[in-house]
Amino acid sequence: MEPCTFILFGATGDLAKRKIYPALFNLFARGLLPEHFSVVGLGRREWTAEVYQAAVERSIYQFSRTKPDDAEALNRFLQAFAYRVLDIGREEDYRGLLAQVESHENALGLPQNRMFYLSVGPEYFETIADHIRGSGLGRVNGWKRLVIEKPFGHDLPSARTLNRKLAESFAEEEIYRIDHYLGKPVVQRLESLQQANPVIQALWTNRYIANVQITASETVGVEERAGYYDHVGALRDMVQNHLLQLLMMTAIRLPYDGGGAEQVRFQKKKAMEALEPLHLDNAALHVVRGQYAEGTIGGLPVAGYTSEPGIPAASANETFIAARLRIDNNDWRGIPFYIRTGKRMKKKSTRIVVEFKAPLKQGRHEGEGGALPNLLVIEIGPEESISLRLNTKEPGAPDAFKPIRVDLHLTPPDSPEAYENLIGDALRGDAAFFAHWDEVERSWQWVQPVLDAFASDRVPLRRYEAGTYGPAESDALLAADGFRWWFDDDEPATSHSKSTEGDRYANHAHP
Ligand SMILES: NC(=O)c1ccc[n+]([C@@H]2O[C@H](COP(=O)([O-])OP(=O)(O)OC[C@H]3O[C@@H](n4cnc5c(N)ncnc54)[C@H](OP(=O)(O)O)[C@@H]3O)[C@@H](O)[C@H]2O)c1
């Protein structure tokens, strides 16, 4: 891998501590960092290199999935970290940074490969990009890359403005927009699941699929993010980025050879182009907007959203969204994609469920003992797995179908984390699992009319009890099409287990 200087804005912050340093350490431990690799950490705090290296070391012991077992190697890793005081708004600080980076590159005869990682608030993205250009930091004889965190804009116009500003300093192929859902090992395997399995690829169309359900539910409330969250809401915080990215990853069809980053991005863009837009007048038909009221989580009473510290009593901010989306192309025409996300829900779970059509549904097996639809379930969190629900019959019960679960893939517990995958990809220049501007812009285009419909109160705000699966209207959204949400607490035991949980599945009563 090519030598590189990793220039980290926000080096003293929370994200760097919890995710970035552990990711870099694990890449180092796996031999996946370049031989000549150095980090320049930036912040306003007056830290020395020693204080910084000690902070990096602490973060590794506290947050890394693997712990150091070789003191000499750990020391070599830490020696790569330098620290520099920099105020984002002060131009002269960038010139000092350039002198430091150049002197290091020249001393070792390294090419000017520079990765700028912006682990700071989004209000700083434009200023930093401007100063990188203005100071000369961005004039390189190697490559330069800009890695940025979410959120990318607050709405469609602000996202476009931000993109225009960044484009003055970085070309699109130099910008790596992080969506950490795309770094999860199981999401990265969605691509190969189709590619390497003609059986799955053949089934991946509206001919065999009845609907797709994408859920990201949380049990937590707003926690200490009240001030931020009340201005953002579930639509911006979760749907515009993570859920629409999962929808794209599910909807794409790749050629047998995969085609690499270009093909993944091209297919995602095509899926988004075919996404049927909503408008002010029909948003309420396809979108359910909810807010949690008081309830019980884990047996303990919890407050409603508007009684949370820092949330105005009259807030109409949404903490829950369910929506029906349609992709108008040959693969998906007629197939609803349902997405759902919320806070203070019954379970913490991120999953994609692909429900297959049920040819037996009209036959003699319908009703008691009847077969349930086949489901492909992709668990993204907290556990990661891919499994298939099939129907079988047990000896002695010739009339009754019993659902079984076949595990296709379980992610080993010590798998790389999302940030490790993504930072490794960015260092190699592989942008497949980063959000391209075309995707971001089209996501905002779908979201914007819904935001407008919320602002003009055309989508009623439904209260739901904390500790449930959201408002009843979310169930009604699917019921109107003859479907139901598939939950993760009503699933059969795996095919390897002797449990009889499957019976519970067959007798499931909709909560
Ligand atoms: N934390 C997470 O888990 C998480 C997850 C996803 C996305 N993000 C995103 O990641 C970014 C960083 O989040 P965070 O949680 O790490 O924030 P944070 O803990 O508040 O850290 C902010 C960092 O920015 C630096 N900073 C702030 N103003 C500065 C200025 N004027 N000049 C120079 N440095 C400045 C701070 O350094 P000094 O205090 O030393 O100046 C600090 O290192 C945000 O965009 C956030 O939305 C965070």
The ligand as an SDF file (V2000), in Angstrom:
LIG
                    3D

 48 52  0  0  0  0  0  0  0  0999 V2000
  -19.2440   10.4790   18.3940 N   0  0  0  0  0  0  0  0  0  0  0  0
  -19.7950    9.6160   17.5720 C   0  0  0  0  0  0  0  0  0  0  0  0
  -20.0130    8.4530   17.9000 O   0  0  0  0  0  0  0  0  0  0  0  0
  -20.1810   10.0170   16.1700 C   0  0  0  0  0  0  0  0  0  0  0  0
  -20.8290    9.0760   15.3590 C   0  0  0  0  0  0  0  0  0  0  0  0
  -21.1140    9.4170   14.0310 C   0  0  0  0  0  0  0  0  0  0  0  0
  -20.7650   10.6760   13.5560 C   0  0  0  0  0  0  0  0  0  0  0  0
  -20.1630   11.5760   14.3700 N   0  0  0  0  0  0  0  0  0  0  0  0
  -19.7910   12.8530   13.8000 C   0  0  0  0  0  0  0  0  0  0  0  0
  -18.3820   13.0030   13.9650 O   0  0  0  0  0  0  0  0  0  0  0  0
  -18.0300   14.3540   14.1760 C   0  0  0  0  0  0  0  0  0  0  0  0
  -17.2240   14.4960   15.4520 C   0  0  0  0  0  0  0  0  0  0  0  0
  -18.0080   14.0590   16.5410 O   0  0  0  0  0  0  0  0  0  0  0  0
  -17.4220   13.8980   18.0130 P   0  0  0  0  0  0  0  0  0  0  0  0
  -18.4510   13.1390   18.7620 O   0  0  0  0  0  0  0  0  0  0  0  0
  -16.0290   13.3680   18.0130 O   0  0  0  0  0  0  0  0  0  0  0  0
  -17.4060   15.4040   18.5350 O   0  0  0  0  0  0  0  0  0  0  0  0
  -16.6360   15.9870   19.7970 P   0  0  0  0  0  0  0  0  0  0  0  0
  -16.3150   14.9440   20.8040 O   0  0  0  0  0  0  0  0  0  0  0  0
  -17.3810   17.2030   20.2310 O   0  0  0  0  0  0  0  0  0  0  0  0
  -15.2300   16.4610   19.1810 O   0  0  0  0  0  0  0  0  0  0  0  0
  -15.1230   17.5620   18.3600 C   0  0  0  0  0  0  0  0  0  0  0  0
  -13.6820   17.7230   17.9180 C   0  0  0  0  0  0  0  0  0  0  0  0
  -13.6140   18.8720   17.1070 O   0  0  0  0  0  0  0  0  0  0  0  0
  -12.5530   19.6920   17.5530 C   0  0  0  0  0  0  0  0  0  0  0  0
  -12.9100   21.0810   17.3190 N   0  0  0  0  0  0  0  0  0  0  0  0
  -14.0830   21.6870   17.5830 C   0  0  0  0  0  0  0  0  0  0  0  0
  -14.0280   22.9830   17.2330 N   0  0  0  0  0  0  0  0  0  0  0  0
  -12.7790   23.1910   16.7280 C   0  0  0  0  0  0  0  0  0  0  0  0
  -12.1010   24.3250   16.1990 C   0  0  0  0  0  0  0  0  0  0  0  0
  -12.6920   25.5110   16.0970 N   0  0  0  0  0  0  0  0  0  0  0  0
  -10.8290   24.1600   15.7880 N   0  0  0  0  0  0  0  0  0  0  0  0
  -10.2150   22.9770   15.8840 C   0  0  0  0  0  0  0  0  0  0  0  0
  -10.8030   21.8600   16.3680 N   0  0  0  0  0  0  0  0  0  0  0  0
  -12.0680   21.9730   16.7980 C   0  0  0  0  0  0  0  0  0  0  0  0
  -12.4360   19.3800   19.0180 C   0  0  0  0  0  0  0  0  0  0  0  0
  -11.1160   19.6170   19.4330 O   0  0  0  0  0  0  0  0  0  0  0  0
  -10.7440   20.6460   20.6450 P   0  0  0  0  0  0  0  0  0  0  0  0
  -11.8270   20.5380   21.6460 O   0  0  0  0  0  0  0  0  0  0  0  0
   -9.4110   20.1650   21.1260 O   0  0  0  0  0  0  0  0  0  0  0  0
  -10.6810   21.9470   19.9690 O   0  0  0  0  0  0  0  0  0  0  0  0
  -12.7100   17.8800   19.0480 C   0  0  0  0  0  0  0  0  0  0  0  0
  -11.5300   17.1610   18.7660 O   0  0  0  0  0  0  0  0  0  0  0  0
  -19.3660   15.0940   14.1490 C   0  0  0  0  0  0  0  0  0  0  0  0
  -19.5770   15.5420   12.8340 O   0  0  0  0  0  0  0  0  0  0  0  0
  -20.3950   14.0470   14.4900 C   0  0  0  0  0  0  0  0  0  0  0  0
  -21.6430   14.3580   13.9310 O   0  0  0  0  0  0  0  0  0  0  0  0
  -19.8660   11.2670   15.6580 C   0  0  0  0  0  0  0  0  0  0  0  0
  1  2  1  0
  2  3  2  0
  2  4  1  0
  4  5  1  0
  4 48  2  0
  5  6  2  0
  6  7  1  0
  7  8  2  0
  8  9  1  0
  8 48  1  0
  9 10  1  0
  9 46  1  0
 10 11  1  0
 11 12  1  0
 11 44  1  0
 12 13  1  0
 13 14  1  0
 14 15  2  0
 14 16  1  0
 14 17  1  0
 17 18  1  0
 18 19  2  0
 18 20  1  0
 18 21  1  0
 21 22  1  0
 22 23  1  0
 23 24  1  0
 23 42  1  0
 24 25  1  0
 25 26  1  0
 25 36  1  0
 26 27  1  0
 26 35  1  0
 27 28  2  0
 28 29  1  0
 29 30  1  0
 29 35  2  0
 30 31  1  0
 30 32  2  0
 32 33  1  0
 33 34  2  0
 34 35  1  0
 36 37  1  0
 36 42  1  0
 37 38  1  0
 38 39  2  0
 38 40  1  0
 38 41  1  0
 42 43  1  0
 44 45  1  0
 44 46  1  0
 46 47  1  0
M  CHG  2   8   1  16  -1
M  END
$$$$
